[in-house]
């Protein structure tokens, strides 16, 4: 993601090298990593590859979620797979809903007609966020989870663009 998205309390922006230590701290929390497919646990600086030698994000489709200047999570505002996480220090404050809502608006503004997402079964907060935004369940599968070292039941979701966005 090359541009910033600003909400009432958050800024979604590209990652920079200075974000590294905080991202490592947040992702080294098993209560976070157990809900993410590609994040190992424990998570250390050697697992982090945020930027290249020129301080450009290695994940151009991933945005840092920042609150009061600090990284608190990440979101991938992509139509083919919207993903997100919030550090446990920031749970139950509405940051996930605010960030995902902004990402959804961004994706539809790019002309996407639908957005796909998936959530491991048991991740009640993430299921609620998607359902509140109008995502509908489209199927179930097993998906690998590096932190748990096993395949986990997964729920797939889809959100279609509002009629006004489809024209």
N, C-alpha and C positions, 0 to 999 in steps of 0.2 A: 504494500500500500504506500503510495507516494504522497498522498495528501493527508492533512489533518481533518478530523471530524470532531467538532466541539459540541458537547451537550451541556445541560445545566451544571453538572458537577464533574464531568469527565472530559478528557482529551484522548482521542484515539489517534495514534501517530506511528510512523515507522520506528522500529527498534534502533537504538544506537548502542555502541560498545559500553557506555557508562551504565546501561541498564543491567548488565550482566550479573553483578553480585546480588542484586535484589531478586532477579529472576531465579537464580540458583537457590536462594533462600526460600522463595515461595514454592518452587517446584520440588524441593527436597522434603516437603511435608507430605507424608503418605496419604493424609486425608484429602489432598488435592490430586496427587499423581495416580491414585487408584482409580480415578474416574477418567483418565486420559489414555488413549490408545498407545501413543508413541513416546511416552515419557517413562524412563526407567526409574526405579527406586532402589538404592539411594540415587540422588541426582546431584552431580558435582560439576564444577567448572569445566571439566574435560568433556562433559555431555553437552555443553552449551556451545553453539556455533551461531550466535546472533548476527554477526556482521563479518564482512570480508576485510581484506587489508586496507581498503579505502573507506572503512566505516559505513559501507552500504549494507542494508539488511540482506541477509542470505534468504530470507523468507519474505519476498515482496508482497505476498498475499496475507501476511500476518501483521496485525497492528498491536502495539502496546496499549493497554488500557491504563491511563494515568489519572490519579486523583491528587490534587494539591501538589503536583510536580513529581510524584513518585509513581513508579510502575506498581499496579496492583493485580494485573492479569494480562490476558491477551485474547484477541478475537480475530478470526479469519473471515473477513467479509467477502465470501465467495458464493456464487450461486450453486456450484456443484457440491460444496460441503462447507456449511457454516459451522465453525467450531469455536469454542471459547472456554476459558477458565478464569477463575478469580481466586486469589490467595485467601486462605482460610481466615486470616486476620480481618478480612473485609466482607465476610459473608453476612447475610441477613440485614443488609443495608440498602438493597435495591440496586447495587452497582451492576450486577449481572444483567438484570432486566434493562437498565438504562443503556448499557453498552451494546447488547444484542439488538435492541430496538433501533439504535442508531445505525448499526451495521446492516440491518434489514432495509432501512430506508436508503442507505447508500447503494446497496446491491440493486434494488429496484430502480434507482435513478440511473444506473448504468445501462438499463434496458433489459435486464433479466426478466423472464416471465415466471420463474419459480425459483425457490431456494430449497435445497436439500440439507438436512442435518440428521444427526443420530446421537443417541445418548445411551449409556449403559443402564440396564435395568437397575433400579435401586437409587439412582441419582435423582431423588425427588425434586430438589430445587431446580435442576436443569429441565426436567420434564415440565414443571410448572411454568417456567419462563417461556418455553416454546409454545405450550398450549395457550397461555395468556396472549401471545402474539398471533394466534390463529393457525399455528402449524397443526397439521393433521397426521396421525399415524398412518404409515403406508406399509409397514411390514416389520418383521423381526428376524434377527439373524444372530450368529455368534461373531464376535470381533475380538482380535487379540488385544491384550493389555500387558504391556511390558512390565509395569510396576508389580502386577500380580503374577506374571509369568504363566498366564493361561488365557483361554478364550472365555469371554464373558457374554451373557445374553445382552443383546443390543436392540434398541427400538429405533426404527427409521421414521423420519418425519419429512413433510413437504409443506411449503407455503406458496400458494399461487399469488401472483401480483394482483393488487386490487384492480378492478375494472378500469379505473381512471388511468392506471399506469400501463395498461395493455395496448393502448391506442397508438 
